[in-house]
């Protein structure tokens, strides 16, 4: 059962539009998308009307923007909870040692990436200089053959 169908119960005496809406809600967002595509295929204003209804009724997007913003805020707060002492000295020592080791590994990895970038830059520069000297040599040889 989908989230949409959990919020809606079928009215006692629904019309055909309400029955169709309830039926689509029970099958979830893919059913709404298929209905919209079929609507476009049959007669484009039907598909457009379904798309507008899906957006207006928030069926197109599973969660509201307000809900996503609160999730980000909660995740941000959990990051600070990791830095808070737990009250257990052994666990706190283990945690600080692990975090220090991870920071060292991150620094080593960043240094490795920097060396890779420098090596790539040097290889590209060497290739440029070789190509430039080859072109200059070819132009010089071309000029000497034209003079002779």
HUMOQUI-V472905 format. One record per pair of residues at least 4 apart in sequence whose C-alpha atoms are under 6 Angstrom apart, sorted by the first residue. I is the first residue (numbers start at 1). GAP is how many residues later the second one is. Records with the same first field share a line. If there is no record, write none. Layout:
I->GAP  GAP
//
This chain:
2->26
4->21
5->20  21
14->4
24->7
27->4
36->11  14
39->4  7  8
40->4  7
45->4
52->4
53->4
54->4  5  6
55->5
91->4
138->4
//
